[in-house]
C-alpha cells in the first residue's frame, strides 16, 4: 500500500502534467485558427485553376504533355507521398496515415512502390522497416510556403517525366472539422484528364494567349501539381493542430479525473491512519 507521501508526489506529478497539456491545448487552438484560415483561402484556388486549365486545354492537344500521359498497364512503379507531422501528442493523426500507406502496400503486393515521406514520424517509422524511400522532408516551417511544396514535389515530377515511375499518390489528413479529420489517398500524377463538363463550364469567350496556349499549359500544369501538394500540406497542418487540440483536451480532462481519484484514495489512507492512531491512543489509555 503506498504511503501518504507517495500519493502526494503522484498527485503533484499529475497536476504538473495537466498544466502542460492545458498549455499545449491553448497553443494548438491559437495555431489552428490561422491554419484553418489558410486552408479555407487555398481551397478555391484549385477549383479555379482547374477551370482555367479546361479552357486552355480545349485549344491544344493535351495528350502530348508528359504530365497528362497515362501509361498503359497501371501496374508499374509508383511513388506514394505520405504527409505526417514532425511531432506527436496528436492522437491517431500520424497512425492513420501510416495505416493508409500500409493498406496501399498490401493492396499492391507485386507493384514496385517507393515512398516520399514528409514529416519525422513517417520517416522514422518506414525507415525502421527497411522500405524503399525515394526522399524525405522533415522540419517543415511554421508557415508553409509555395517553395516548400515545390521542393517536395520536385523529385516526383522528375521521376514521372523520365518514366521511372508510372503514378504518384498523395496520402494525407484532410481537415474537416475540429473533431474530424479524414485520411485521403488521391492520385497526383498523371493529372486527371479534362472532362467535357469542365471544358464547357467556361463561358464561350475567345481569349488572346501570349505566349501560345501550349506554353501556358506547360507552365500551368506544373503549377497545378505544386498547388495540389501545397493544399495537402495546409490541410494536414490544420488537421494536426485540430487533432492535437482534441488530444490535449482529452488528456486534461483525464488528468482531472485521475487527480480526483487519487485525492479520494489519499483521503481514505489519511483517514485510516488517523483512525489507527486513535485506536492506539484509546487502547493505551485503557491499558493504564
C-alpha angles and dihedrals in degrees: 000000000000119000126240090256091055091050092050091050091049092050091050090050092051091048090052090051090048091055090052094049091046091051092047090050091053092047092048091049092053093048092045092062093056093042091050091051090053092049093050091048093049100048097074091054094069092050095048093043088054091054091051090048090052091053094050097039091055088066098049137046101262093188091077094062114094094220090060098045113114109204116217121252105039092217100087128112116305138186123225116201109202118193117203134147132270092230137049134214090095104111116238094340097115095030092060093055092047090050091050091053090048091051090051090052091050092049091052104040096155097041119097105240126185124187134229106196124200113187134032096258096059092041094054093044099051095037090060089054095053097237119158108269118195095188141336131211120195138167097046112197121252090249109045112214137193089256091060091054090049091053091051097047097040096088091047093051092047094049093045095050091047090051094241091126131030103206139011123211132194122214117188145130114268116212111237106154136334090269098038134057123172125211109230127199108187136163114249100177136066092035116239111262118255109260126218091247092056092045091052093046090080117083116257095260127137117229132199108228122204113212105020122289090247092057091047090049090052092055096038095053093056091046090050092054091050090047091055091052091047091051090050090051092050092046090050092047093053092044090052094055091045091051092046093049091050093047094048091047090053091046091051092051092046091051090052089054090047092050090050092051094045092048091052091049091047091051090052090052092048091048091050091050092050091047091050092051092049091051090050092050093047092046091050092049091050091050091055 
